[in-house]
Amino acid sequence: MARRGLLDAAGAAALAVAVSLAVHVALHCPVQPVGPPPARPAAGAAASRFPPNNLLQNLEKLGEGMLRAPEDVYVDNAGGEVFTATRDGWVRRMRANGSWERWGLVGGTGLLGVAPSADGAMLVCDADKGLLKVEENGRVTLLASTVQGSTIRFADAAIEASDGTVYFSDASTRFSFDNWFLDFFEYRFTGRLLKYDPRTGEASVVLDGLGFANGVALPPDEAFVVVCETMRFRCLRVWLKGEKAGEAEIFVDNLPGNPDNIRLGSDGHFWIALLQVRSPWLDLISRWSLTRRVIASFPALVERTKATLKGAVVAQVSLNGEIVRVLGDYEGKVINWVTSVTEFNGDLFLGSLATNFIGKLSLAKVTREQEDAVPS
């Protein structure tokens, strides 16, 4: 009888825990999952051509200790000055002599993409405010915070065309920058590619239904605009000129990671930062909507899930969408969570939300090491 009583008590306790959990999830779950996550790219020809490597571990650390999570990096082609925006609300500049300075104060913790404007100012995507223009004298102008009656919830990356039009991404209409990871529990594909017209002062939607819209770039002839879909391991392009103007199609697919920022390099290729937003644990819990809802209901569990994501990868992609090479720190030993990669004068500059520095890597050194690794 005593044993039965203990079993009954244990059963009652388990039921109480289950009911409490169900109530907590019902009241506090911030996500509404739909469907399974996009399938991970299958290993194939690309995997055999670009096996995992740790070539990014040879980078130099710029501004270490002075930069708080520099998400994006832009290098001025004229003077070689490096610009980035950090979590303390500043746009910072590294001069050609290696010295760092505070260039423009915006404020807030949501500064992400940075890109030059033809008038000498800097375009800054503030995830919380929208698309901004920042001048060296400290003047900040809000260019766009709404689009066609809806709020721009997560301005992420931008690029200015030669006619002054600014193409920029709104990563998600569901979650803000502080809760971006929750988008990877829902998979609702609410991201948008937007366009700001300086002549009218208004923004419009170029493409919607994107799986976490991220990096944006233009080729030299500006025949199309590229936007990265972080969730779908691919980048799309929307034609701006020619017979297919206005049409969208896949630019590069089956990338070995989740594409973040993309930038055209002086070497004539695009460079794409690839997040590693997959892990055995995340793959497991993503199979069922219920597990995603439970994890998302507890911020501590969400942070622990994010902590399982390791590694840094960047890819060089040609103007026709062919993967040229892949460089990585698959162990995340020296740099982790690379969110942007910019090529300038034979060097790569890497931004990350997980570091206090910008990585710099000589491509000539990488090429020599790759050649030395090939068996004779």
C-alpha positions as CSV (number, residue, x, y, z in Angstrom):
1,M,0.0,0.0,0.0
2,A,2.8,2.4,0.9
3,R,4.5,1.7,-2.5
4,R,1.2,2.4,-4.3
5,G,0.8,5.6,-2.4
6,L,4.3,6.7,-3.5
7,L,3.4,5.9,-7.1
8,D,0.2,7.8,-6.8
9,A,2.0,10.8,-5.3
10,A,4.7,10.7,-8.1
11,G,2.0,10.5,-10.7
12,A,0.2,13.4,-9.2
13,A,3.4,15.4,-9.1
14,A,4.2,14.6,-12.7
15,L,0.7,15.6,-13.8
16,A,1.1,18.9,-11.9
17,V,4.4,19.6,-13.6
18,A,2.9,18.8,-17.0
19,V,-0.1,21.0,-16.4
20,S,2.1,23.8,-15.1
21,L,4.3,23.5,-18.2
22,A,1.3,23.5,-20.5
23,V,-0.1,26.6,-18.9
24,H,3.3,28.4,-19.0
25,V,3.6,27.6,-22.7
26,A,0.1,28.6,-23.5
27,L,0.5,31.9,-21.7
28,H,4.1,32.8,-22.6
29,C,5.0,31.2,-25.9
30,P,6.1,33.9,-28.3
31,V,6.1,31.8,-31.5
32,Q,3.6,30.2,-33.7
33,P,5.5,27.5,-35.6
34,V,4.5,26.5,-39.0
35,G,5.9,23.5,-40.9
36,P,9.4,22.0,-40.6
37,P,12.6,24.0,-41.2
38,P,14.0,24.1,-44.7
39,A,16.1,21.0,-45.5
40,R,19.8,21.3,-44.9
41,P,21.7,21.3,-48.3
42,A,22.6,17.8,-49.2
43,A,26.3,16.9,-49.4
44,G,27.3,16.6,-53.0
45,A,29.7,18.1,-55.5
46,A,30.1,21.3,-53.5
47,A,31.0,19.4,-50.4
48,S,33.7,17.4,-52.2
49,R,35.1,20.6,-53.9
50,F,35.1,22.5,-50.6
51,P,35.9,20.2,-47.6
52,P,35.9,21.8,-44.2
53,N,39.0,23.9,-43.4
54,N,40.2,26.2,-40.7
55,L,41.9,28.8,-42.9
56,L,40.1,31.7,-41.1
57,Q,42.1,30.8,-38.0
58,N,45.0,32.7,-39.5
59,L,43.3,36.1,-39.3
60,E,44.6,39.2,-37.6
61,K,42.4,40.9,-35.0
62,L,41.7,44.6,-35.6
63,G,40.5,46.9,-32.8
64,E,40.4,44.0,-30.3
65,G,38.7,45.0,-27.1
66,M,37.4,48.3,-28.5
67,L,34.6,47.0,-30.7
68,R,31.4,45.5,-29.3
69,A,29.9,43.0,-31.7
70,P,30.8,44.7,-35.1
71,E,28.1,43.1,-37.2
72,D,29.0,44.6,-40.6
73,V,32.1,46.1,-42.1
74,Y,32.6,48.5,-45.0
75,V,36.0,49.5,-46.4
76,D,36.3,52.8,-48.3
77,N,37.9,52.1,-51.7
78,A,39.6,55.5,-51.8
79,G,41.5,55.6,-48.6
80,G,41.2,52.0,-47.2
81,E,39.4,53.3,-44.1
82,V,37.3,50.7,-42.3
83,F,33.8,51.4,-41.0
84,T,31.6,49.4,-38.7
85,A,28.7,49.9,-36.3
86,T,28.7,48.4,-32.8
87,R,26.3,47.7,-30.0
88,D,27.2,50.9,-28.1
89,G,25.4,53.0,-30.8
90,W,28.5,54.3,-32.6
91,V,29.7,54.1,-36.2
92,R,33.4,53.7,-35.8
93,R,36.2,54.2,-38.3
94,M,39.7,52.8,-38.5
95,R,42.0,55.1,-40.4
96,A,44.6,53.8,-42.8
97,N,47.3,54.1,-40.1
98,G,45.4,51.6,-37.9
99,S,44.1,54.1,-35.4
100,W,40.4,53.9,-34.4
101,E,38.0,56.7,-33.7
102,R,34.3,57.3,-33.1
103,W,32.9,58.6,-36.4
104,G,29.2,59.1,-35.8
105,L,26.8,58.5,-32.9
106,V,23.4,57.0,-33.5
107,G,22.6,55.5,-30.2
108,G,20.9,52.2,-29.3
109,T,22.0,48.6,-29.6
110,G,20.5,47.7,-33.0
111,L,23.0,49.1,-35.5
112,L,23.6,46.5,-38.2
113,G,24.4,47.0,-41.9
114,V,26.6,49.9,-43.0
115,A,27.1,51.1,-46.6
116,P,28.4,54.3,-48.3
117,S,26.2,57.0,-49.8
118,A,27.4,59.1,-52.8
119,D,27.2,62.3,-50.7
120,G,29.9,61.1,-48.3
121,A,27.4,60.1,-45.6
122,M,26.9,56.5,-44.3
123,L,23.7,54.5,-44.7
124,V,23.1,52.5,-41.5
125,C,20.4,49.9,-40.9
126,D,19.1,50.3,-37.4
127,A,17.0,47.2,-36.6
128,D,14.9,49.2,-34.2
129,K,14.5,52.5,-36.1
130,G,14.8,51.7,-39.8
131,L,17.0,53.0,-42.6
132,L,19.2,55.9,-41.5
133,K,21.7,58.3,-43.1
134,V,24.6,59.3,-40.8
135,E,26.9,62.2,-41.4
136,E,30.4,62.7,-39.9
137,N,29.2,65.9,-38.3
138,G,26.8,63.8,-36.1
139,R,23.6,64.5,-38.0
140,V,21.3,61.5,-38.3
141,T,18.4,61.4,-40.7
142,L,15.7,58.8,-40.7
143,L,15.0,57.8,-44.3
144,A,12.5,55.1,-43.8
145,S,10.7,53.5,-40.8
146,T,7.5,52.4,-42.6
147,V,6.7,50.9,-46.0
148,Q,3.3,51.0,-47.6
149,G,1.6,51.5,-44.3
150,S,3.5,48.8,-42.3
151,T,6.4,49.2,-39.9
152,I,9.9,48.2,-40.9
153,R,10.6,46.0,-38.0
154,F,14.1,44.7,-38.6
155,A,16.2,46.8,-41.0
156,D,19.2,44.7,-41.7
157,A,21.4,45.5,-44.7
158,A,21.5,48.2,-47.4
159,I,23.2,49.2,-50.7
160,E,22.9,52.4,-52.7
161,A,22.6,52.3,-56.5
162,S,24.2,54.9,-58.8
163,D,20.8,56.7,-59.2
164,G,20.5,57.1,-55.4
165,T,18.0,54.4,-54.9
166,V,18.6,52.4,-51.7
167,Y,17.8,48.7,-51.6
168,F,17.6,47.3,-48.1
169,S,16.3,44.3,-46.2
170,D,13.7,43.9,-43.5
171,A,14.7,40.6,-42.0
172,S,11.4,39.8,-40.3
173,T,8.0,41.3,-39.7
174,R,7.5,39.0,-36.7
175,F,10.5,39.6,-34.4
176,S,12.9,42.4,-33.6
177,F,16.7,42.2,-33.5
178,D,16.8,41.3,-29.8
179,N,14.6,38.2,-30.5
180,W,15.8,37.3,-34.0
181,F,16.5,33.7,-33.1
182,L,12.8,33.1,-32.5
183,D,12.3,33.5,-36.3
184,F,14.2,30.2,-36.6
185,F,11.5,28.5,-34.4
186,E,8.6,29.7,-36.5
187,Y,9.9,29.5,-40.1
188,R,7.1,31.8,-41.3
189,F,9.2,33.6,-44.0
190,T,8.1,37.2,-43.5
191,G,11.3,38.9,-44.6
192,R,11.2,41.6,-47.3
193,L,13.5,43.3,-49.8
194,L,12.6,47.0,-49.8
195,K,13.5,50.0,-51.9
196,Y,13.9,53.6,-50.8
197,D,13.4,56.3,-53.5
198,P,15.2,59.5,-52.5
199,R,13.1,61.5,-55.0
200,T,9.8,60.7,-53.3
201,G,11.2,60.0,-49.8
202,E,9.2,56.8,-49.7
203,A,9.9,53.1,-49.4
204,S,8.3,50.3,-51.3
205,V,8.3,46.5,-51.3
206,V,10.4,44.8,-54.0
207,L,10.0,41.2,-52.8
208,D,8.3,39.6,-49.8
209,G,7.9,36.1,-48.3
210,L,11.6,35.8,-47.7
211,G,13.2,33.4,-45.2
212,F,14.9,36.0,-43.0
213,A,16.0,38.6,-45.6
214,N,19.5,39.6,-44.9
215,G,22.5,40.9,-47.0
216,V,21.9,43.0,-50.1
217,A,24.3,43.7,-53.0
218,L,24.5,45.0,-56.5
219,P,26.8,43.8,-59.4
220,P,29.0,46.4,-61.2
221,D,26.4,47.0,-64.0
222,E,23.5,47.1,-61.5
223,A,21.5,44.8,-63.7
224,F,20.1,43.0,-60.7
225,V,20.0,43.2,-56.9
226,V,20.9,40.2,-54.7
227,V,19.2,39.5,-51.4
228,C,20.2,36.7,-49.0
229,E,17.7,34.4,-47.4
230,T,19.3,33.2,-44.2
231,M,16.8,30.4,-43.5
232,R,16.8,28.9,-47.0
233,F,20.6,28.6,-47.5
234,R,20.3,30.7,-50.7
235,C,20.4,34.1,-52.3
236,L,17.9,35.5,-54.8
237,R,18.3,38.1,-57.4
238,V,15.7,40.5,-58.7
239,W,16.4,41.8,-62.2
240,L,16.4,45.6,-62.5
241,K,17.2,45.9,-66.2
242,G,16.5,44.0,-69.5
243,E,13.6,41.8,-70.5
244,K,13.4,40.1,-67.1
245,A,13.2,43.4,-65.2
246,G,11.1,42.8,-62.0
247,E,11.5,39.0,-62.1
248,A,13.0,37.2,-59.1
249,E,15.1,34.0,-59.4
250,I,17.6,32.0,-57.4
251,F,21.1,33.4,-57.7
252,V,23.0,30.9,-55.6
253,D,21.6,27.9,-53.7
254,N,22.7,25.1,-51.4
255,L,25.3,27.3,-49.7
256,P,27.3,25.5,-46.9
257,G,25.7,27.7,-44.3
258,N,23.0,30.3,-43.7
259,P,23.9,33.5,-45.8
260,D,24.1,36.7,-43.8
261,N,25.7,39.8,-45.4
262,I,26.9,39.8,-49.0
263,R,29.2,42.4,-50.6
264,L,30.9,42.9,-53.9
265,G,34.6,42.8,-53.6
266,S,37.3,44.7,-55.6
267,D,38.3,41.2,-57.0
268,G,35.0,41.2,-59.0
269,H,33.3,38.5,-56.9
270,F,30.7,38.6,-54.2
271,W,31.7,37.5,-50.7
272,I,29.0,36.0,-48.4
273,A,29.2,35.4,-44.7
274,L,27.6,32.1,-43.8
275,L,26.2,31.6,-40.3
276,Q,26.1,28.1,-39.0
277,V,22.5,28.2,-37.7
278,R,22.2,24.4,-37.4
279,S,23.3,21.9,-34.7
280,P,22.3,18.4,-33.8
281,W,20.3,19.8,-30.9
282,L,18.5,22.4,-33.0
283,D,17.8,19.9,-35.7
284,L,16.3,17.6,-33.2
285,I,14.0,20.1,-31.5
286,S,13.0,21.6,-34.9
287,R,11.3,18.4,-36.0
288,W,8.2,19.1,-33.9
289,S,6.2,22.3,-33.4
290,L,5.6,21.4,-29.8
291,T,9.3,21.2,-28.9
292,R,9.9,24.5,-30.6
293,R,7.0,26.1,-28.6
294,V,8.3,24.7,-25.3
295,I,11.9,25.9,-25.9
296,A,10.8,29.3,-27.1
297,S,8.8,29.8,-23.9
298,F,11.9,29.8,-21.8
299,P,14.5,32.5,-22.6
300,A,17.2,30.6,-20.8
301,L,16.6,27.5,-23.1
302,V,16.7,29.7,-26.2
303,E,20.1,31.1,-25.1
304,R,21.4,27.6,-24.5
305,T,20.2,26.5,-27.9
306,K,22.0,29.5,-29.5
307,A,25.1,28.5,-27.6
308,T,25.2,25.1,-29.5
309,L,25.9,27.0,-32.7
310,K,29.6,27.1,-33.5
311,G,31.8,27.9,-36.4
312,A,32.6,30.6,-39.0
313,V,32.4,30.2,-42.8
314,V,32.6,32.6,-45.8
315,A,32.2,31.9,-49.4
316,Q,33.3,33.6,-52.6
317,V,30.7,33.6,-55.3
318,S,31.1,34.7,-59.0
319,L,28.8,37.2,-60.7
320,N,26.9,34.3,-62.3
321,G,26.2,32.6,-58.9
322,E,28.9,29.9,-58.9
323,I,30.7,29.1,-55.6
324,V,34.4,29.8,-56.2
325,R,35.8,28.9,-52.8
326,V,34.9,28.5,-49.1
327,L,37.0,29.5,-46.1
328,G,36.2,28.6,-42.6
329,D,37.0,28.2,-38.9
330,Y,34.7,25.3,-38.5
331,E,35.8,24.8,-34.9
332,G,35.0,28.5,-34.0
333,K,38.4,28.5,-32.3
334,V,39.6,32.0,-33.4
335,I,36.4,33.6,-34.8
336,N,32.8,32.5,-34.4
337,W,29.5,33.6,-35.9
338,V,30.8,35.7,-38.8
339,T,28.0,38.0,-40.1
340,S,29.8,39.9,-42.8
341,V,32.8,39.6,-45.1
342,T,34.3,42.4,-47.2
343,E,37.2,42.1,-49.6
344,F,39.5,45.0,-50.2
345,N,42.8,45.1,-52.0
346,G,43.4,41.3,-51.4
347,D,42.4,41.2,-47.8
348,L,39.2,40.0,-46.1
349,F,37.6,42.0,-43.3
350,L,35.2,39.9,-41.1
351,G,32.5,41.2,-38.9
352,S,30.8,39.2,-36.1
353,L,28.1,39.5,-33.5
354,A,30.2,37.3,-31.2
355,T,33.5,39.1,-31.1
356,N,35.1,42.3,-29.9
357,F,37.3,42.7,-33.0
358,I,37.2,42.8,-36.8
359,G,39.1,39.9,-38.5
360,K,41.5,40.6,-41.3
361,L,42.9,37.9,-43.5
362,S,45.3,38.1,-46.4
363,L,43.9,36.1,-49.4
364,A,47.5,35.7,-50.7
365,K,48.4,33.9,-47.5
366,V,45.3,31.7,-47.8
367,T,46.2,30.8,-51.4
368,R,49.7,29.8,-50.4
369,E,48.5,27.6,-47.5
370,Q,45.9,25.9,-49.8
371,E,48.6,25.2,-52.3
372,D,51.0,23.8,-49.7
373,A,48.2,21.5,-48.4
374,V,47.8,19.8,-51.8
375,P,49.8,16.5,-51.9
376,S,52.5,16.5,-54.5
